[in-house]
């Protein structure tokens, strides 16, 4: 019976463990890119722009239309009505329109490429958001562990204090101070756990998940943080080749240049070919309707040429506006490039700063741990008072916090720089 119970417990534990998905960073990014609503909307917009290309290409196709007129005329002089029917089938094809159709197709193609870049922009944004949230979860989780250790340490000190108070080594005031400190550490632990849960909720929302997202256990060490960086210009030049905002701005300029060519097409003649067939019938005729239609069939074909002479400056104004759009696009490129360089430069500076802070904080942490161990032993022997112990513990707690913050901030900046270098985002 005992073995059966143990087996059931093991099966239940295995089922629960299996059902709890543990997410790697790569899995979180992929899932978020596939399911985030903002990314889905950008993909839908991309699909719509591709339909516009087909519409633009149809400008080369002939247009065909059927027309019919049915008329009844009553004449007072003869006191009767006459019924007339007419039927026509007409086709028209554009032969030359000053390059407007060609340029329109090219512009719609560029618009589709820009829409694809907007999809990439949305995917990159969600990737970076997931990355930052994932690292914040790692930071919060380690902060919880540190808070637990400090709370346990404070609790043990309080237990020793109770024993020392019973022995008459310390006063009730000292015990009260340690009780207050222990309560403070318990409160910090609760705050750390709340922060951890909030970051997990943020990740869950980014991924559009309904269940909780448990992330993979990862140990971040010096090799992950203290990485030698490439110089700013190297990173910037690489980013120029693939960052969606930059590429989209460049394609906007190409589209604006095509707009100038389209506007100039207003100065050029347009040529089209038209053809048609028509027939009709009349109630006054002695012939049957079908015979009337057969005998009245008429066919026509013609070449139409339209040469612009004066259009009240419309074409000239259109060209001026199109050229201004090119200047706007060029200015947009310059702004995008400036912002990109600023972002990379700031990330680079921050990363170096946090790396240096991490080295310093880690050295300070090691020294604080040694100092605390020494003061704690001296406190147990009655060589240090409660104030000195608490001061040293506060210094240790501050050193732990500074080390954690510098480590994960450096990691964050480092991974963002990896993105701008086109590297795979992983931990």
N, C-alpha and C positions, 0 to 999 in steps of 0.2 A: 504493500500500500504506500509506503514511504517513497519507494522508487517511482511509483506512478505519479505521485504528487510532484516530485522533483522534475520528472519528464514534462509534465504539463506546464510547470512554471518556465522551464527552458524553452518550450515551444512558443509560449506567449511572449517571452522576452525576445525571441528570434523574430516573431511576427512584427512586434512593435519596432524593433531595430530596422527591419527590412522596409517597413512602411515610412520611416523617417528619412526623407531624402536629404543627403548632405551635398551641398552645392560647391563646386570649385568656382573660381573667378571666371574661368573661360565659359563654364556652363551658364553662369548667371548672365554674362554678356550676351551669349547666343540666344538665350531664352528671352531676354528683354528686347533684343533687336527684332525677334520674330513676333512678339506679342504686344509691345508697347503701342498704345493708341496713337501717339504722335507719329511714330514711324509708319504705322499702317496708313495714316492719312496722307503722308508724303508719298507713299507708294501708289495710292489711288490717284493723286494729282499727276504722278508720272504717267500712269496709264491714260489719263485724259489727254495729255500733251501728245502722245503717240497717235491718238485719233485725229488730232489736228494736222498731222503730217499727211495723212491720207486725204483729208479734205483739201489741203493745198495742192497736192499732186493731181487731184481731179480737175484743176484749172486747165490742164492740157487736154482733157477729154472733151469731145463734142457735146453740145447741148441739143437735145431733141424735145420738141413740144408738139402736141396735137391740139388743134383749135377747131371749134365748131360754132356756127352761128345759126340760130333758128329764129326767123322773123315772120310776122304776120302783118300785112299792110291792108288797111281798108280804104277804098277810094269812093268818095261820095258821088262822083260823076257817073260812075258805072254801077254803083250800088252793090259792089261785091268786094270780097277780100282776096288777097294774093298771099300765098305761103311760099317763103324762100328758105332753102337750106344750103349752107356752105360748110365745107370741110377742108382742113389743111394740115399738113404735116411738114414741119420746118426744122432744119438742123443748122447749127452754126458751130464753127470750130475756130479757135484762136490760133493764128499762125505766128504773129509777133506782136507783143505788147510792151516793148521797151524793156524787157527783162523783168517785169514786175512779178510774173508767176514764178519764174526761176528763183528770184530773190526771196519770194514769199516761202517757197519750199525750203530754202536754205535756212531762213529765219525760224521756221517751225521746227526744223531739225535741231537747230541750236537750242531752241526752247525746250525740246525733249531732252537734250544732253544736260541742260541746266537743271531740269526736273530730276534727272538721275543723280546729279550732284547734290541736290537738295535731299534726296533719299539718303545718300552717303553722309551728308551733314547731320541729318536726324539720327542715323545709326551711330555716328561718331559721338554725338552729344549724349546719347543714352549710354554708350559704352563708357564714356568718361564719368558720367554720373554714377553708374554702377561701380566703376573702379574706386571712386572716391568714397562712396558709401561702404563698400566692402572693406576698404582700409580703415575707415572709421569704426566699423564693427570689430575688426581685429584689435584696434586701439582700445575700444571700450571693453572688450572681453579681457584684455590683459590688465586694464585698469580695475576691473572687478576682481581679478585674481589678487592683484596687489592690495586692494581694499580688504579683501577677506583675510589675507596674511596679516595686515596691520591690525585688523579687528581681533584676530586670534591672539596676536602678540599682546595687544592691550588687555585682553581678557586674562591671559596668563599673568601679566604684571599685576592686575587687580587681585587675582587669587593670592599671589604672593604677598600683596599688601595687606590682605585680610589676615594672613598668618602672622605677618610682622606686627600688625596692630594688636592681635591677641597676645603676642609676646612682649608688647610694649615698646617696640622699636620705632614706630611711627605714630603720629597723632591721628585723631579722627578727621582733622582738617585735610591731612594728606590723602586719606582714604577717599574723602569726598571729591578731592581734585581728580584723583584717578578714576572715580566713577563717572565724573563729568566727561573726562577724556574718552573713556570707553563708550559712553553714549554718543559722543561726537563721531567716533570711528564707525559705530553702527549706522549712524545717519549717513555718513559718506558712502558706506557700502550700499545702502538703499539707493542713494543718488546714482552711484555707478551702475547698479543693476537696471535702474530706470533708463539711463542713457543708453545702455546696451540694448534694451528692448526697443527703444525708440529708433535706433539705427537699423535694427532688424526689420521693423515695420516700414521704414523708408525704403529699404531694399525690396521688400515684398511689394510695395506700391509701384516701384519702378519696373518690376518684372511682371506686374499685373497678375500676381499670384493670389490664390484664395487661402492657401495654407501657409504656415510659417516657413521661413527660409533659414535652415541651419547651414552654416558655412563650414567649409573644410578647416580642420585644425592646421594652422601654419605657424611655424616658428620663424620669426624675423630676426636675423643675426646681423653682425657687422658686415659680412660679405654682401648682404642685400642692400645695405644702406650706404656704406662707405665706398661708393663706386666712382671711378675717375670719369669726369664728364668731358664730352667734346666741347669745343669752343662754340660760342653763340652763333657766329657766322656759318659754321659748318651745319649746325642744326637748322638754322634759318633757311639756308640754300636748299637743304633737303626738303623742308616743309613746303617751300614754294612749288615743288613738283607734284604734290598730291593733296594738300589741304583743300577741301571742297569750296570754301569761301573764295579762295584765290582763283581757282579754276573757273568757278561760276562767273566771277567778275571779268575774267579774260574773255569768256564766251559772250558776256553781255556787250563787250566792246565790239566783238566780231559781228554780232547782230546789229549793233548801231551802225557799223560801217556798211552793212548790207542795206540798212535803211536809207543811207545816203544814195546808194545806187538805185534803189527803188524810186526815191523821190526824183532823181535826175531822169528816170524813165518817162516822166511826164513831159519832157521836152521832145521825145521821140514819137514818130508816127506809130499807129497801131493798124495791123492788118488782120482781117478775118475772112473766112470763106463761109458763104451761106448757100443753102440749097433747100428747095421745098417742092411740094406737090399739093395741088388743090383741086377741088371739084365741087359742084353744086347742083341744085335742082330747083324747079319753079312749078307751082301748081297750075299756072296758066298754060304750060307747055302741053302739047298733045302727046308727047312721048312718056313712056313709063319712067318712074323714078330711076331705076337701075340704068336704063339706057341714057337718061339725062346725065347721070353721074359719069358714065363711061365716055360719053361724047364731050363732056366739059372738063375732063382731066387736063390740068395744066402743070407743067414742070418748069422750075427755074433754078438757076445757079448763078452765083455772083461773087465777086471779090470786092470786099469793102476796105477802103483805106481812109483812116482818119489822121489828118496832119494838124497838130496844135499850132495855132498862130498867136493867139493872145487869150489868156485865161485869168485875167485880173490878178496877176502875181501869185496865184495859188501854188503853182509849181515852184516858183522861186522861194516863197515862204516855206514850203515843205522841205526844200533842200537846206535852207538855213537852219530850220528846227532839227533836221536830221543830223547836221554837222554839230549842233550844240549837244545832241544826245551822245555823240562820240566823245566830246569833251567831258561830259558828265561821267561816262563810263570810264574814261582814263583817270579821272579824279577818284572815282570809286576804287579802282585798282590800287592807286597810290595809298589811299586810306586803309584798304585791307592789308596791304603789305606793311604799312607803318604799324598797324595794330598787331599784326602777327609778330613782327620783330620785337615790339614792346612786350608782348606776352611771353615770348621765349626768353628775352633778356631778363625779365623779372623772375621767371621760373628758375632760370640758371643761377641768378644771384641768391634767391631764396634757398635753393637746394644747397649751394655751397655754405651758406650761413647756417642752415640747420644741421648740415654734416659736421661743421665745426662745433656747433652747440652740443651736438650729440657726443662728440669726443670729450668735450669739457664736462658735460653733465655726467657722463658715465664714470669719468675719473673722480668726480666729486661724490658720486653715489658710492663708489668703492670705499672712499675715505670716510664717508658718513656712516656706512655700515660698520666699519672698524671702530669708529669713535663711539657709536651707539652701544656696541657689544662691550666696550671697555667701561663706559659710564654705567651701563646696566649692572655689570659685575660690582662696580664700586658702590652702586646704590644698594645692592643686596648686602654688602658688607658695612653699610652705614657710612661710607666715605663721601657719598654724594647725596644731596637732598632731592626732594621731589621736583622742584623747579628745574634743576639742572637736568634731570632725567627727561622731563617733558620737553625742554628746549632742544635736547639732542634728538628726541623722537620727531619733533616738528621739523627739524633740519633734515632728518632722514626721509620723512614723508615728502618734503619739498623736493629733495634730490630725486626721489623715485618718480615723482610727477614730471619734473623737468626732463628726465631721461626718456620717459615714455613719450612725452610730447615731441621732443626733438627727433626721436627715432622715427615716429610715424609721419611727422611733417616732412622729414627728409625723404622718406620712402614715397610719400604722395607726390612731391615735386619731381622726384626721379622718374616715376612712372609716367607722369604727364610729359616730361621731356622725351621719354621713350616714344610716346605717341607722335610727337612732332618730328621724330627721326624715322618714322615708318616702321618701328619695331613692333613685334607681336606683344600685346599686353597680357602679361601673365605674372604670377607670383610663385 
